[in-house]
């Protein structure tokens, strides 16, 4: 039963994961809000906001990109052998 349900649940789980990634720190990953607060503190003390905000953008983008990649692979695995309606 779980493989059948997992196939249908993965897209929703991926959306929830992306939402949680943006809002909170979860499972030792840093959330966007935490990254932005750290960048704001660092840029305030060094007077170089562009450097810190750009590095925050790159870190968050890499985390989101990697998460999306893994969920896409999981969805392909779960949908293996399932016919698509035309």
N, CA, C and O atoms as a Maestro MAE file, in Angstrom:
{
 s_m_m2io_version
 :::
 2.0.0
}

f_m_ct {
 s_m_title
 :::
 protein
 m_atom[344] {
  # First column is atom index #
  i_m_mmod_type
  r_m_x_coord
  r_m_y_coord
  r_m_z_coord
  i_m_residue_number
  s_m_chain_name
  s_m_pdb_residue_name
  s_m_pdb_atom_name
  i_m_atomic_number
  :::
  1 25 0.806 -1.186 0.000 1 A "UNK " " N  " 7
  2 3 0.000 0.000 0.000 1 A "UNK " " CA " 6
  3 2 0.862 1.269 0.000 1 A "UNK " " C  " 6
  4 15 0.517 2.255 -0.651 1 A "UNK " " O  " 8
  5 25 1.978 1.241 0.728 2 A "UNK " " N  " 7
  6 3 2.823 2.427 0.825 2 A "UNK " " CA " 6
  7 2 3.382 2.858 -0.530 2 A "UNK " " C  " 6
  8 15 3.359 4.056 -0.813 2 A "UNK " " O  " 8
  9 25 3.885 1.959 -1.392 3 A "UNK " " N  " 7
  10 3 4.367 2.417 -2.695 3 A "UNK " " CA " 6
  11 2 3.276 3.095 -3.533 3 A "UNK " " C  " 6
  12 15 3.560 4.044 -4.264 3 A "UNK " " O  " 8
  13 25 2.058 2.624 -3.431 4 A "UNK " " N  " 7
  14 3 0.968 3.240 -4.185 4 A "UNK " " CA " 6
  15 2 0.655 4.632 -3.646 4 A "UNK " " C  " 6
  16 15 0.436 5.564 -4.421 4 A "UNK " " O  " 8
  17 25 0.632 4.773 -2.345 5 A "UNK " " N  " 7
  18 3 0.337 6.069 -1.731 5 A "UNK " " CA " 6
  19 2 1.505 7.028 -1.926 5 A "UNK " " C  " 6
  20 15 1.297 8.219 -2.156 5 A "UNK " " O  " 8
  21 25 2.722 6.521 -1.836 6 A "UNK " " N  " 7
  22 3 3.902 7.359 -1.981 6 A "UNK " " CA " 6
  23 2 3.933 8.022 -3.354 6 A "UNK " " C  " 6
  24 15 4.321 9.184 -3.479 6 A "UNK " " O  " 8
  25 25 3.534 7.298 -4.358 7 A "UNK " " N  " 7
  26 3 3.515 7.847 -5.723 7 A "UNK " " CA " 6
  27 2 2.622 9.069 -5.804 7 A "UNK " " C  " 6
  28 15 2.949 10.031 -6.499 7 A "UNK " " O  " 8
  29 25 1.507 9.045 -5.107 8 A "UNK " " N  " 7
  30 3 0.582 10.166 -5.143 8 A "UNK " " CA " 6
  31 2 0.952 11.276 -4.156 8 A "UNK " " C  " 6
  32 15 0.600 12.438 -4.359 8 A "UNK " " O  " 8
  33 25 1.650 10.915 -3.108 9 A "UNK " " N  " 7
  34 3 1.966 11.883 -2.051 9 A "UNK " " CA " 6
  35 2 3.244 12.676 -2.306 9 A "UNK " " C  " 6
  36 15 3.399 13.764 -1.752 9 A "UNK " " O  " 8
  37 25 4.160 12.172 -3.121 10 A "UNK " " N  " 7
  38 3 5.453 12.835 -3.298 10 A "UNK " " CA " 6
  39 2 5.361 14.274 -3.800 10 A "UNK " " C  " 6
  40 15 6.073 15.124 -3.266 10 A "UNK " " O  " 8
  41 25 4.535 14.601 -4.788 11 A "UNK " " N  " 7
  42 3 4.482 16.012 -5.215 11 A "UNK " " CA " 6
  43 2 4.060 16.955 -4.088 11 A "UNK " " C  " 6
  44 15 4.618 18.044 -3.951 11 A "UNK " " O  " 8
  45 25 3.090 16.548 -3.289 12 A "UNK " " N  " 7
  46 3 2.670 17.370 -2.158 12 A "UNK " " CA " 6
  47 2 3.748 17.487 -1.101 12 A "UNK " " C  " 6
  48 15 3.946 18.557 -0.526 12 A "UNK " " O  " 8
  49 25 4.453 16.380 -0.841 13 A "UNK " " N  " 7
  50 3 5.551 16.411 0.127 13 A "UNK " " CA " 6
  51 2 6.671 17.342 -0.334 13 A "UNK " " C  " 6
  52 15 7.282 18.042 0.474 13 A "UNK " " O  " 8
  53 25 6.932 17.341 -1.633 14 A "UNK " " N  " 7
  54 3 7.965 18.227 -2.171 14 A "UNK " " CA " 6
  55 2 7.576 19.690 -1.965 14 A "UNK " " C  " 6
  56 15 8.425 20.514 -1.623 14 A "UNK " " O  " 8
  57 25 6.308 20.017 -2.168 15 A "UNK " " N  " 7
  58 3 5.855 21.394 -1.953 15 A "UNK " " CA " 6
  59 2 5.978 21.791 -0.489 15 A "UNK " " C  " 6
  60 15 6.432 22.891 -0.176 15 A "UNK " " O  " 8
  61 25 5.582 20.911 0.392 16 A "UNK " " N  " 7
  62 3 5.679 21.203 1.829 16 A "UNK " " CA " 6
  63 2 7.144 21.362 2.233 16 A "UNK " " C  " 6
  64 15 7.478 22.247 3.021 16 A "UNK " " O  " 8
  65 25 8.011 20.514 1.702 17 A "UNK " " N  " 7
  66 3 9.441 20.609 2.016 17 A "UNK " " CA " 6
  67 2 9.997 21.972 1.598 17 A "UNK " " C  " 6
  68 15 10.722 22.606 2.364 17 A "UNK " " O  " 8
  69 25 9.659 22.423 0.385 18 A "UNK " " N  " 7
  70 3 10.149 23.719 -0.080 18 A "UNK " " CA " 6
  71 2 9.628 24.852 0.806 18 A "UNK " " C  " 6
  72 15 10.360 25.799 1.095 18 A "UNK " " O  " 8
  73 25 8.379 24.760 1.234 19 A "UNK " " N  " 7
  74 3 7.808 25.767 2.122 19 A "UNK " " CA " 6
  75 2 8.542 25.782 3.455 19 A "UNK " " C  " 6
  76 15 8.893 26.850 3.957 19 A "UNK " " O  " 8
  77 25 8.777 24.607 4.034 20 A "UNK " " N  " 7
  78 3 9.495 24.538 5.301 20 A "UNK " " CA " 6
  79 2 10.927 25.028 5.171 20 A "UNK " " C  " 6
  80 15 11.461 25.649 6.090 20 A "UNK " " O  " 8
  81 25 11.540 24.754 4.050 21 A "UNK " " N  " 7
  82 3 12.905 25.203 3.817 21 A "UNK " " CA " 6
  83 2 12.978 26.723 3.823 21 A "UNK " " C  " 6
  84 15 13.961 27.302 4.285 21 A "UNK " " O  " 8
  85 25 11.936 27.366 3.307 22 A "UNK " " N  " 7
  86 3 11.919 28.825 3.274 22 A "UNK " " CA " 6
  87 2 11.603 29.432 4.632 22 A "UNK " " C  " 6
  88 15 12.044 30.545 4.919 22 A "UNK " " O  " 8
  89 25 10.861 28.740 5.464 23 A "UNK " " N  " 7
  90 3 10.359 29.335 6.695 23 A "UNK " " CA " 6
  91 2 11.168 29.018 7.948 23 A "UNK " " C  " 6
  92 15 11.375 29.907 8.773 23 A "UNK " " O  " 8
  93 25 11.628 27.795 8.117 24 A "UNK " " N  " 7
  94 3 12.241 27.410 9.388 24 A "UNK " " CA " 6
  95 2 13.511 26.606 9.156 24 A "UNK " " C  " 6
  96 15 13.756 26.090 8.065 24 A "UNK " " O  " 8
  97 25 14.307 26.514 10.207 25 A "UNK " " N  " 7
  98 3 15.457 25.615 10.168 25 A "UNK " " CA " 6
  99 2 14.936 24.218 10.488 25 A "UNK " " C  " 6
  100 15 14.284 24.012 11.512 25 A "UNK " " O  " 8
  101 25 15.221 23.274 9.622 26 A "UNK " " N  " 7
  102 3 14.665 21.939 9.765 26 A "UNK " " CA " 6
  103 2 15.754 20.912 9.490 26 A "UNK " " C  " 6
  104 15 16.454 21.003 8.482 26 A "UNK " " O  " 8
  105 25 15.898 19.954 10.362 27 A "UNK " " N  " 7
  106 3 16.815 18.835 10.176 27 A "UNK " " CA " 6
  107 2 18.227 19.303 9.837 27 A "UNK " " C  " 6
  108 15 18.850 18.807 8.898 27 A "UNK " " O  " 8
  109 25 18.714 20.252 10.606 28 A "UNK " " N  " 7
  110 3 20.063 20.819 10.492 28 A "UNK " " CA " 6
  111 2 20.293 21.596 9.208 28 A "UNK " " C  " 6
  112 15 21.433 21.950 8.904 28 A "UNK " " O  " 8
  113 25 19.249 21.868 8.451 29 A "UNK " " N  " 7
  114 3 19.381 22.772 7.305 29 A "UNK " " CA " 6
  115 2 18.978 24.162 7.767 29 A "UNK " " C  " 6
  116 15 18.118 24.318 8.633 29 A "UNK " " O  " 8
  117 25 19.592 25.141 7.196 30 A "UNK " " N  " 7
  118 3 19.306 26.507 7.597 30 A "UNK " " CA " 6
  119 2 18.183 27.050 6.731 30 A "UNK " " C  " 6
  120 15 18.237 26.965 5.505 30 A "UNK " " O  " 8
  121 25 17.171 27.607 7.372 31 A "UNK " " N  " 7
  122 3 16.055 28.197 6.652 31 A "UNK " " CA " 6
  123 2 16.424 29.560 6.082 31 A "UNK " " C  " 6
  124 15 17.419 30.161 6.486 31 A "UNK " " O  " 8
  125 25 15.626 30.037 5.152 32 A "UNK " " N  " 7
  126 3 15.898 31.318 4.498 32 A "UNK " " CA " 6
  127 2 15.896 32.466 5.505 32 A "UNK " " C  " 6
  128 15 16.731 33.366 5.425 32 A "UNK " " O  " 8
  129 25 14.968 32.434 6.441 33 A "UNK " " N  " 7
  130 3 14.894 33.507 7.434 33 A "UNK " " CA " 6
  131 2 16.164 33.565 8.276 33 A "UNK " " C  " 6
  132 15 16.664 34.647 8.580 33 A "UNK " " O  " 8
  133 25 16.684 32.397 8.650 34 A "UNK " " N  " 7
  134 3 17.919 32.354 9.432 34 A "UNK " " CA " 6
  135 2 19.108 32.856 8.610 34 A "UNK " " C  " 6
  136 15 19.960 33.580 9.125 34 A "UNK " " O  " 8
  137 25 19.164 32.480 7.356 35 A "UNK " " N  " 7
  138 3 20.245 32.947 6.488 35 A "UNK " " CA " 6
  139 2 20.204 34.466 6.320 35 A "UNK " " C  " 6
  140 15 21.236 35.134 6.387 35 A "UNK " " O  " 8
  141 25 19.001 35.003 6.103 36 A "UNK " " N  " 7
  142 3 18.876 36.440 5.893 36 A "UNK " " CA " 6
  143 2 19.237 37.219 7.159 36 A "UNK " " C  " 6
  144 15 19.853 38.281 7.070 36 A "UNK " " O  " 8
  145 25 18.868 36.713 8.324 37 A "UNK " " N  " 7
  146 3 19.219 37.386 9.580 37 A "UNK " " CA " 6
  147 2 20.740 37.394 9.759 37 A "UNK " " C  " 6
  148 15 21.312 38.405 10.165 37 A "UNK " " O  " 8
  149 25 21.382 36.286 9.462 38 A "UNK " " N  " 7
  150 3 22.844 36.231 9.578 38 A "UNK " " CA " 6
  151 2 23.510 37.180 8.595 38 A "UNK " " C  " 6
  152 15 24.493 37.839 8.934 38 A "UNK " " O  " 8
  153 25 22.979 37.252 7.381 39 A "UNK " " N  " 7
  154 3 23.544 38.160 6.379 39 A "UNK " " CA " 6
  155 2 23.354 39.611 6.808 39 A "UNK " " C  " 6
  156 15 24.251 40.431 6.612 39 A "UNK " " O  " 8
  157 25 22.205 39.941 7.388 40 A "UNK " " N  " 7
  158 3 21.946 41.306 7.840 40 A "UNK " " CA " 6
  159 2 22.919 41.696 8.954 40 A "UNK " " C  " 6
  160 15 23.447 42.808 8.950 40 A "UNK " " O  " 8
  161 25 23.159 40.801 9.897 41 A "UNK " " N  " 7
  162 3 24.089 41.086 10.991 41 A "UNK " " CA " 6
  163 2 25.506 41.258 10.449 41 A "UNK " " C  " 6
  164 15 26.209 42.195 10.828 41 A "UNK " " O  " 8
  165 25 25.922 40.360 9.568 42 A "UNK " " N  " 7
  166 3 27.284 40.436 9.024 42 A "UNK " " CA " 6
  167 2 27.467 41.678 8.163 42 A "UNK " " C  " 6
  168 15 28.516 42.320 8.219 42 A "UNK " " O  " 8
  169 25 26.458 42.025 7.367 43 A "UNK " " N  " 7
  170 3 26.603 43.194 6.505 43 A "UNK " " CA " 6
  171 2 26.569 44.485 7.315 43 A "UNK " " C  " 6
  172 15 27.169 45.483 6.918 43 A "UNK " " O  " 8
  173 25 25.872 44.470 8.444 44 A "UNK " " N  " 7
  174 3 25.843 45.659 9.291 44 A "UNK " " CA " 6
  175 2 27.183 45.943 9.946 44 A "UNK " " C  " 6
  176 15 27.538 47.103 10.155 44 A "UNK " " O  " 8
  177 25 27.919 44.914 10.267 45 A "UNK " " N  " 7
  178 3 29.197 45.129 10.942 45 A "UNK " " CA " 6
  179 2 30.342 45.387 9.964 45 A "UNK " " C  " 6
  180 15 31.330 46.020 10.336 45 A "UNK " " O  " 8
  181 25 30.233 44.915 8.736 46 A "UNK " " N  " 7
  182 3 31.325 45.106 7.779 46 A "UNK " " CA " 6
  183 2 31.034 46.162 6.721 46 A "UNK " " C  " 6
  184 15 31.932 46.574 5.988 46 A "UNK " " O  " 8
  185 25 29.788 46.596 6.641 47 A "UNK " " N  " 7
  186 3 29.365 47.598 5.635 47 A "UNK " " CA " 6
  187 2 29.529 47.089 4.201 47 A "UNK " " C  " 6
  188 15 29.753 47.878 3.284 47 A "UNK " " O  " 8
  189 25 29.416 45.772 4.008 48 A "UNK " " N  " 7
  190 3 29.455 45.172 2.670 48 A "UNK " " CA " 6
  191 2 28.233 44.275 2.488 48 A "UNK " " C  " 6
  192 15 28.367 43.051 2.504 48 A "UNK " " O  " 8
  193 25 27.053 44.854 2.317 49 A "UNK " " N  " 7
  194 3 25.839 44.036 2.255 49 A "UNK " " CA " 6
  195 2 25.764 43.147 1.017 49 A "UNK " " C  " 6
  196 15 25.262 42.025 1.091 49 A "UNK " " O  " 8
  197 25 26.256 43.635 -0.115 50 A "UNK " " N  " 7
  198 3 26.129 42.862 -1.351 50 A "UNK " " CA " 6
  199 2 26.817 41.507 -1.236 50 A "UNK " " C  " 6
  200 15 26.273 40.498 -1.685 50 A "UNK " " O  " 8
  201 25 27.984 41.473 -0.652 51 A "UNK " " N  " 7
  202 3 28.729 40.224 -0.514 51 A "UNK " " CA " 6
  203 2 27.954 39.199 0.300 51 A "UNK " " C  " 6
  204 15 27.858 38.035 -0.089 51 A "UNK " " O  " 8
  205 25 27.411 39.620 1.409 52 A "UNK " " N  " 7
  206 3 26.710 38.682 2.288 52 A "UNK " " CA " 6
  207 2 25.351 38.272 1.738 52 A "UNK " " C  " 6
  208 15 24.970 37.106 1.832 52 A "UNK " " O  " 8
  209 25 24.617 39.226 1.165 53 A "UNK " " N  " 7
  210 3 23.316 38.869 0.605 53 A "UNK " " CA " 6
  211 2 23.469 37.981 -0.626 53 A "UNK " " C  " 6
  212 15 22.646 37.092 -0.850 53 A "UNK " " O  " 8
  213 25 24.498 38.206 -1.418 54 A "UNK " " N  " 7
  214 3 24.737 37.361 -2.587 54 A "UNK " " CA " 6
  215 2 25.145 35.956 -2.161 54 A "UNK " " C  " 6
  216 15 24.691 34.977 -2.752 54 A "UNK " " O  " 8
  217 25 25.990 35.845 -1.151 55 A "UNK " " N  " 7
  218 3 26.372 34.510 -0.681 55 A "UNK " " CA " 6
  219 2 25.174 33.792 -0.065 55 A "UNK " " C  " 6
  220 15 25.054 32.574 -0.200 55 A "UNK " " O  " 8
  221 25 24.285 34.524 0.609 56 A "UNK " " N  " 7
  222 3 23.056 33.939 1.138 56 A "UNK " " CA " 6
  223 2 22.185 33.421 0.008 56 A "UNK " " C  " 6
  224 15 21.625 32.329 0.101 56 A "UNK " " O  " 8
  225 25 22.071 34.190 -1.044 57 A "UNK " " N  " 7
  226 3 21.299 33.768 -2.214 57 A "UNK " " CA " 6
  227 2 21.853 32.474 -2.799 57 A "UNK " " C  " 6
  228 15 21.089 31.560 -3.108 57 A "UNK " " O  " 8
  229 25 23.146 32.389 -2.950 58 A "UNK " " N  " 7
  230 3 23.778 31.198 -3.531 58 A "UNK " " CA " 6
  231 2 23.579 29.981 -2.621 58 A "UNK " " C  " 6
  232 15 23.264 28.896 -3.110 58 A "UNK " " O  " 8
  233 25 23.756 30.143 -1.316 59 A "UNK " " N  " 7
  234 3 23.584 29.018 -0.386 59 A "UNK " " CA " 6
  235 2 22.155 28.502 -0.437 59 A "UNK " " C  " 6
  236 15 21.932 27.298 -0.560 59 A "UNK " " O  " 8
  237 25 21.180 29.414 -0.342 60 A "UNK " " N  " 7
  238 3 19.787 28.984 -0.351 60 A "UNK " " CA " 6
  239 2 19.419 28.368 -1.692 60 A "UNK " " C  " 6
  240 15 18.694 27.373 -1.738 60 A "UNK " " O  " 8
  241 25 19.904 28.941 -2.775 61 A "UNK " " N  " 7
  242 3 19.605 28.417 -4.114 61 A "UNK " " CA " 6
  243 2 20.149 26.996 -4.266 61 A "UNK " " C  " 6
  244 15 19.476 26.136 -4.834 61 A "UNK " " O  " 8
  245 25 21.351 26.742 -3.768 62 A "UNK " " N  " 7
  246 3 21.932 25.400 -3.852 62 A "UNK " " CA " 6
  247 2 21.135 24.389 -3.027 62 A "UNK " " C  " 6
  248 15 20.912 23.263 -3.473 62 A "UNK " " O  " 8
  249 25 20.705 24.785 -1.831 63 A "UNK " " N  " 7
  250 3 19.901 23.881 -1.001 63 A "UNK " " CA " 6
  251 2 18.578 23.561 -1.704 63 A "UNK " " C  " 6
  252 15 18.180 22.398 -1.772 63 A "UNK " " O  " 8
  253 25 17.900 24.579 -2.222 64 A "UNK " " N  " 7
  254 3 16.620 24.376 -2.896 64 A "UNK " " CA " 6
  255 2 16.787 23.552 -4.173 64 A "UNK " " C  " 6
  256 15 15.960 22.689 -4.467 64 A "UNK " " O  " 8
  257 25 17.845 23.813 -4.928 65 A "UNK " " N  " 7
  258 3 18.097 23.080 -6.166 65 A "UNK " " CA " 6
  259 2 18.351 21.607 -5.890 65 A "UNK " " C  " 6
  260 15 17.810 20.740 -6.577 65 A "UNK " " O  " 8
  261 25 19.172 21.323 -4.891 66 A "UNK " " N  " 7
  262 3 19.480 19.935 -4.537 66 A "UNK " " CA " 6
  263 2 18.230 19.219 -4.025 66 A "UNK " " C  " 6
  264 15 18.003 18.058 -4.365 66 A "UNK " " O  " 8
  265 25 17.426 19.891 -3.220 67 A "UNK " " N  " 7
  266 3 16.182 19.292 -2.731 67 A "UNK " " CA " 6
  267 2 15.243 18.972 -3.886 67 A "UNK " " C  " 6
  268 15 14.648 17.896 -3.933 67 A "UNK " " O  " 8
  269 25 15.116 19.905 -4.809 68 A "UNK " " N  " 7
  270 3 14.261 19.680 -5.969 68 A "UNK " " CA " 6
  271 2 14.731 18.503 -6.807 68 A "UNK " " C  " 6
  272 15 13.919 17.728 -7.312 68 A "UNK " " O  " 8
  273 25 16.037 18.375 -6.951 69 A "UNK " " N  " 7
  274 3 16.611 17.265 -7.709 69 A "UNK " " CA " 6
  275 2 16.252 15.928 -7.066 69 A "UNK " " C  " 6
  276 15 15.848 14.992 -7.756 69 A "UNK " " O  " 8
  277 25 16.402 15.842 -5.738 70 A "UNK " " N  " 7
  278 3 16.114 14.584 -5.048 70 A "UNK " " CA " 6
  279 2 14.627 14.243 -5.082 70 A "UNK " " C  " 6
  280 15 14.268 13.074 -5.217 70 A "UNK " " O  " 8
  281 25 13.767 15.234 -4.962 71 A "UNK " " N  " 7
  282 3 12.340 14.950 -5.048 71 A "UNK " " CA " 6
  283 2 11.942 14.537 -6.460 71 A "UNK " " C  " 6
  284 15 11.076 13.680 -6.632 71 A "UNK " " O  " 8
  285 25 12.562 15.133 -7.462 72 A "UNK " " N  " 7
  286 3 12.279 14.728 -8.847 72 A "UNK " " CA " 6
  287 2 12.686 13.278 -9.086 72 A "UNK " " C  " 6
  288 15 11.955 12.522 -9.726 72 A "UNK " " O  " 8
  289 25 13.851 12.890 -8.574 73 A "UNK " " N  " 7
  290 3 14.289 11.491 -8.692 73 A "UNK " " CA " 6
  291 2 13.348 10.552 -7.966 73 A "UNK " " C  " 6
  292 15 13.033 9.474 -8.471 73 A "UNK " " O  " 8
  293 25 12.896 10.949 -6.781 74 A "UNK " " N  " 7
  294 3 11.982 10.116 -6.003 74 A "UNK " " CA " 6
  295 2 10.642 9.962 -6.733 74 A "UNK " " C  " 6
  296 15 10.060 8.878 -6.732 74 A "UNK " " O  " 8
  297 25 10.154 11.034 -7.351 75 A "UNK " " N  " 7
  298 3 8.901 10.945 -8.099 75 A "UNK " " CA " 6
  299 2 9.047 10.031 -9.319 75 A "UNK " " C  " 6
  300 15 8.144 9.249 -9.616 75 A "UNK " " O  " 8
  301 25 10.170 10.123 -10.024 76 A "UNK " " N  " 7
  302 3 10.392 9.234 -11.166 76 A "UNK " " CA " 6
  303 2 10.447 7.778 -10.720 76 A "UNK " " C  " 6
  304 15 9.898 6.896 -11.381 76 A "UNK " " O  " 8
  305 25 11.114 7.534 -9.594 77 A "UNK " " N  " 7
  306 3 11.190 6.172 -9.066 77 A "UNK " " CA " 6
  307 2 9.815 5.677 -8.671 77 A "UNK " " C  " 6
  308 15 9.473 4.530 -8.958 77 A "UNK " " O  " 8
  309 25 9.021 6.504 -8.026 78 A "UNK " " N  " 7
  310 3 7.701 6.092 -7.566 78 A "UNK " " CA " 6
  311 2 6.731 5.877 -8.728 78 A "UNK " " C  " 6
  312 15 5.809 5.068 -8.621 78 A "UNK " " O  " 8
  313 25 6.929 6.588 -9.827 79 A "UNK " " N  " 7
  314 3 6.027 6.472 -10.976 79 A "UNK " " CA " 6
  315 2 6.523 5.476 -12.013 79 A "UNK " " C  " 6
  316 15 5.955 5.386 -13.102 79 A "UNK " " O  " 8
  317 25 7.568 4.733 -11.695 80 A "UNK " " N  " 7
  318 3 8.106 3.757 -12.632 80 A "UNK " " CA " 6
  319 2 7.046 2.673 -12.880 80 A "UNK " " C  " 6
  320 15 6.513 2.097 -11.932 80 A "UNK " " O  " 8
  321 25 6.754 2.409 -14.108 81 A "UNK " " N  " 7
  322 3 5.789 1.380 -14.457 81 A "UNK " " CA " 6
  323 2 4.349 1.828 -14.459 81 A "UNK " " C  " 6
  324 15 3.457 1.009 -14.685 81 A "UNK " " O  " 8
  325 25 4.088 3.096 -14.216 82 A "UNK " " N  " 7
  326 3 2.718 3.618 -14.205 82 A "UNK " " CA " 6
  327 2 2.436 4.249 -15.562 82 A "UNK " " C  " 6
  328 15 3.205 5.074 -16.054 82 A "UNK " " O  " 8
  329 25 1.316 3.845 -16.156 83 A "UNK " " N  " 7
  330 3 0.937 4.422 -17.439 83 A "UNK " " CA " 6
  331 2 0.301 5.778 -17.238 83 A "UNK " " C  " 6
  332 15 -0.410 6.018 -16.263 83 A "UNK " " O  " 8
  333 25 0.569 6.644 -18.167 84 A "UNK " " N  " 7
  334 3 -0.028 7.979 -18.119 84 A "UNK " " CA " 6
  335 2 -1.223 8.012 -19.056 84 A "UNK " " C  " 6
  336 15 -1.184 7.467 -20.159 84 A "UNK " " O  " 8
  337 25 -2.271 8.654 -18.604 85 A "UNK " " N  " 7
  338 3 -3.472 8.790 -19.433 85 A "UNK " " CA " 6
  339 2 -3.225 9.852 -20.506 85 A "UNK " " C  " 6
  340 15 -2.572 10.866 -20.256 85 A "UNK " " O  " 8
  341 25 -3.748 9.606 -21.677 86 A "UNK " " N  " 7
  342 3 -3.533 10.530 -22.786 86 A "UNK " " CA " 6
  343 2 -4.495 11.645 -22.834 86 A "UNK " " C  " 6
  344 15 -4.416 12.491 -23.725 86 A "UNK " " O  " 8
  :::
 }
 m_bond[343] {
  # First column is bond index #
  i_m_from
  i_m_to
  i_m_order
  :::
  1 1 2 1
  2 2 3 1
  3 3 4 2
  4 3 5 1
  5 5 6 1
  6 6 7 1
  7 7 8 2
  8 7 9 1
  9 9 10 1
  10 10 11 1
  11 11 12 2
  12 11 13 1
  13 13 14 1
  14 14 15 1
  15 15 16 2
  16 15 17 1
  17 17 18 1
  18 18 19 1
  19 19 20 2
  20 19 21 1
  21 21 22 1
  22 22 23 1
  23 23 24 2
  24 23 25 1
  25 25 26 1
  26 26 27 1
  27 27 28 2
  28 27 29 1
  29 29 30 1
  30 30 31 1
  31 31 32 2
  32 31 33 1
  33 33 34 1
  34 34 35 1
  35 35 36 2
  36 35 37 1
  37 37 38 1
  38 38 39 1
  39 39 40 2
  40 39 41 1
  41 41 42 1
  42 42 43 1
  43 43 44 2
  44 43 45 1
  45 45 46 1
  46 46 47 1
  47 47 48 2
  48 47 49 1
  49 49 50 1
  50 50 51 1
  51 51 52 2
  52 51 53 1
  53 53 54 1
  54 54 55 1
  55 55 56 2
  56 55 57 1
  57 57 58 1
  58 58 59 1
  59 59 60 2
  60 59 61 1
  61 61 62 1
  62 62 63 1
  63 63 64 2
  64 63 65 1
  65 65 66 1
  66 66 67 1
  67 67 68 2
  68 67 69 1
  69 69 70 1
  70 70 71 1
  71 71 72 2
  72 71 73 1
  73 73 74 1
  74 74 75 1
  75 75 76 2
  76 75 77 1
  77 77 78 1
  78 78 79 1
  79 79 80 2
  80 79 81 1
  81 81 82 1
  82 82 83 1
  83 83 84 2
  84 83 85 1
  85 85 86 1
  86 86 87 1
  87 87 88 2
  88 87 89 1
  89 89 90 1
  90 90 91 1
  91 91 92 2
  92 91 93 1
  93 93 94 1
  94 94 95 1
  95 95 96 2
  96 95 97 1
  97 97 98 1
  98 98 99 1
  99 99 100 2
  100 99 101 1
  101 101 102 1
  102 102 103 1
  103 103 104 2
  104 103 105 1
  105 105 106 1
  106 106 107 1
  107 107 108 2
  108 107 109 1
  109 109 110 1
  110 110 111 1
  111 111 112 2
  112 111 113 1
  113 113 114 1
  114 114 115 1
  115 115 116 2
  116 115 117 1
  117 117 118 1
  118 118 119 1
  119 119 120 2
  120 119 121 1
  121 121 122 1
  122 122 123 1
  123 123 124 2
  124 123 125 1
  125 125 126 1
  126 126 127 1
  127 127 128 2
  128 127 129 1
  129 129 130 1
  130 130 131 1
  131 131 132 2
  132 131 133 1
  133 133 134 1
  134 134 135 1
  135 135 136 2
  136 135 137 1
  137 137 138 1
  138 138 139 1
  139 139 140 2
  140 139 141 1
  141 141 142 1
  142 142 143 1
  143 143 144 2
  144 143 145 1
  145 145 146 1
  146 146 147 1
  147 147 148 2
  148 147 149 1
  149 149 150 1
  150 150 151 1
  151 151 152 2
  152 151 153 1
  153 153 154 1
  154 154 155 1
  155 155 156 2
  156 155 157 1
  157 157 158 1
  158 158 159 1
  159 159 160 2
  160 159 161 1
  161 161 162 1
  162 162 163 1
  163 163 164 2
  164 163 165 1
  165 165 166 1
  166 166 167 1
  167 167 168 2
  168 167 169 1
  169 169 170 1
  170 170 171 1
  171 171 172 2
  172 171 173 1
  173 173 174 1
  174 174 175 1
  175 175 176 2
  176 175 177 1
  177 177 178 1
  178 178 179 1
  179 179 180 2
  180 179 181 1
  181 181 182 1
  182 182 183 1
  183 183 184 2
  184 183 185 1
  185 185 186 1
  186 186 187 1
  187 187 188 2
  188 187 189 1
  189 189 190 1
  190 190 191 1
  191 191 192 2
  192 191 193 1
  193 193 194 1
  194 194 195 1
  195 195 196 2
  196 195 197 1
  197 197 198 1
  198 198 199 1
  199 199 200 2
  200 199 201 1
  201 201 202 1
  202 202 203 1
  203 203 204 2
  204 203 205 1
  205 205 206 1
  206 206 207 1
  207 207 208 2
  208 207 209 1
  209 209 210 1
  210 210 211 1
  211 211 212 2
  212 211 213 1
  213 213 214 1
  214 214 215 1
  215 215 216 2
  216 215 217 1
  217 217 218 1
  218 218 219 1
  219 219 220 2
  220 219 221 1
  221 221 222 1
  222 222 223 1
  223 223 224 2
  224 223 225 1
  225 225 226 1
  226 226 227 1
  227 227 228 2
  228 227 229 1
  229 229 230 1
  230 230 231 1
  231 231 232 2
  232 231 233 1
  233 233 234 1
  234 234 235 1
  235 235 236 2
  236 235 237 1
  237 237 238 1
  238 238 239 1
  239 239 240 2
  240 239 241 1
  241 241 242 1
  242 242 243 1
  243 243 244 2
  244 243 245 1
  245 245 246 1
  246 246 247 1
  247 247 248 2
  248 247 249 1
  249 249 250 1
  250 250 251 1
  251 251 252 2
  252 251 253 1
  253 253 254 1
  254 254 255 1
  255 255 256 2
  256 255 257 1
  257 257 258 1
  258 258 259 1
  259 259 260 2
  260 259 261 1
  261 261 262 1
  262 262 263 1
  263 263 264 2
  264 263 265 1
  265 265 266 1
  266 266 267 1
  267 267 268 2
  268 267 269 1
  269 269 270 1
  270 270 271 1
  271 271 272 2
  272 271 273 1
  273 273 274 1
  274 274 275 1
  275 275 276 2
  276 275 277 1
  277 277 278 1
  278 278 279 1
  279 279 280 2
  280 279 281 1
  281 281 282 1
  282 282 283 1
  283 283 284 2
  284 283 285 1
  285 285 286 1
  286 286 287 1
  287 287 288 2
  288 287 289 1
  289 289 290 1
  290 290 291 1
  291 291 292 2
  292 291 293 1
  293 293 294 1
  294 294 295 1
  295 295 296 2
  296 295 297 1
  297 297 298 1
  298 298 299 1
  299 299 300 2
  300 299 301 1
  301 301 302 1
  302 302 303 1
  303 303 304 2
  304 303 305 1
  305 305 306 1
  306 306 307 1
  307 307 308 2
  308 307 309 1
  309 309 310 1
  310 310 311 1
  311 311 312 2
  312 311 313 1
  313 313 314 1
  314 314 315 1
  315 315 316 2
  316 315 317 1
  317 317 318 1
  318 318 319 1
  319 319 320 2
  320 319 321 1
  321 321 322 1
  322 322 323 1
  323 323 324 2
  324 323 325 1
  325 325 326 1
  326 326 327 1
  327 327 328 2
  328 327 329 1
  329 329 330 1
  330 330 331 1
  331 331 332 2
  332 331 333 1
  333 333 334 1
  334 334 335 1
  335 335 336 2
  336 335 337 1
  337 337 338 1
  338 338 339 1
  339 339 340 2
  340 339 341 1
  341 341 342 1
  342 342 343 1
  343 343 344 2
  :::
 }
}
